[in-house]
Every structure is written in structure tokens, then in C-alpha cells.
């Protein structure tokens, strides 16, 4: 079942158990005519069918029967839930001549279906085994990376367009693995999300970002605000509030020097519940921002009531300004909207002088992007902050003053 863990996380394990029983009842009605169905554990079911004359047609009929059984919404704990499944298929004897091999290959094919976007089916092919082994190895390494101290943070400066000073930075995780080398977030964050390891990783990022910012503050290099991205799983974690309080307390860092970034889709999935969560987080003293604004599904009615401080314009709307009239109009509208709601506005992906000139003319508050700096290791960010203190007023007005 796709995203079953979200049901457990948001509605509780009792609701998850109810959903599993309801799914099993529906599958039994559809599948028992053609074979055997069993629950292996967790959210995984197995269906065994005996093909008659046309194996391909028999398999397709079984897949259609499973999809049909799940098509109608399930009512669990008073909520309607839509359920989909990722289905992996293996066949005897071509894909294995014993039960263990057939199950293993069906499992591999199921992961292939998930990687194709879920809610689909995939037949096993031999090349999948190599790909899955790489994934299993990566997952194993990921589980121990925090304990082994393999993660580091890089920091991308945020610059005020009014003063041309570095006023903040976004903390971005990197993974230095002893054999894999430098692993970029795009290569491990999706796996960490899927496996749940993102919760432990996210807690480490919070602690390390607070520790580093407190160090800069103690050395007289601050104050600056460090922003940390929250994952969907972190946002749903009931321990998040306590982890934030603990991270701030351990570092002895004022809450308003930590900023939490959430995506539109995270807060709009369950807006009423999100509003309460955001209010709880806000009570820790931190600042809250909506990341990638314009790419999700924000309702202005909710946006006006969420206790947020800042919105960040997604880089996709900045890339072609000012040449693209439509993107320029969107960026201008978001800046005006943010200011009308009393929010600060940051533009991501500012890479050229034309970007800077346009955003400054539109009244954007801050920018983040390669025009000023790539993400920097902690040592280089420390040097940048040190140089900031050594400049006179004339230099502080120059965009080159914070270029790195």
C-alpha cells in the first residue's frame, strides 16, 4: 500500500489497523476466485494465482481486480481515505523455481513500481536486482551515518537587497561517506524520507545548525538567522516541538535566530491540523517560512491565518526574469502579496545582475543564490562573516562585498 505510514503518523496505529482490515476484506472478495491472498506483514500483501492459458491476460485481470478493490474510498476514524498500491510481479518458472526466490523477485519488482511513481505495477526483470542491491546498501549506510558523524552542513548566505549585507543563511546537508564520497541531498534525501531515517537526520540538522549559529554569535560574527528545512515526516513527528526546544537550549541560542522552512504542500495537506502545529512551533520563539512558494496549493485564506513570518519565491519563477513577462508578473505579484500580509519575501535562485536589479526594483527583501554565493562549508562561511565586520559603510553598499 502506498504511503501507508502517513496514515499511522497522522491518524494513529489503530486507524492503520482498521485500514489494513478493510483492505484485506475487499481484496478477499476480488482475489479468492482466482488464487490465494495473504498479508506478509506491515502494509504488504501477496497474491498467488495460477495462470490458465494466457499468463499475461490473467495477470492483468488480477491487477485490475486489485485496483478495483481499492478504488472506492475507505472510511477510517471518520475520514475518507483513498488508497493505492504498488504491485510487483514475478512468474514461475522464469523468475524463480522456488517460493523464496519468487517472493524476493516480486518484492524487487514492487520497489521498481514505487520508483516509477507508485500506484502502478511492474514485472520483474533481472537488471532490477543490481539496482535494488545498490538501494539496500545505501539504506544500510544511511541508517548509521548520523552516529558515524558522516553528515556536514553547508551554508548558503541570504543577502538583504536594502543593505547588501548577509543577514542569514540556509543550512544545507551534505553526506561525506568514506567509500561513496560526497553524496548530494538529491541522491539520499528521497530514500531517507521513504525509510523514515529523515527524522533522525533532521533532528541532527537542527542541533548542528543551532550549535554553529551559537558559535558564530559567541565570536561576535552574528547575529544572523539560520534556516533549516523540515521534511513532511518531521512536521508530522509529535516530538518535533521538544527537539526544537532542546536544540535551542543546548546551544543557548535565541529562538528568533532559527528559522524553519516548510513547503506549501506540507502545510496544505491538513491545513487545520497544520495551523495548530505551526502555532505550537511558533511558541518556541522560532521564525517560520513557506519554501518554494508558488509551486504548491496554498489557499490565501489559510495563508493569512498561519503564523508565518516569510515566504520564499521558488527559483523556477526567478530563472527567466526579467525576460519572461509571465514569470516577472508572478514574482511581482508574490512580493506584493507577501508584503500586503506583513511577510518578508526572499527570492531563491538569484544568479545574475539582471535578477538582482529586477528584484530590488520590485521591493523584494532578501535574495539567495549563486550571484552572491554558492553553499559554503562552515569554515568559509565563518570567513565571509568575518569579512563582513571589517568593511566600512561604502563597501557594505557594494554587492561585491558579500560575493564568495
Order of alpha helices (4+ residues) and beta strands (2+ residues): alpha-alpha-beta-beta-alpha-beta-beta-beta-alpha-beta-alpha-beta-beta-beta-alpha-alpha-beta-alpha-alpha-beta-alpha-alpha-beta-alpha-beta-alpha-beta-alpha-beta-beta-alpha-alpha
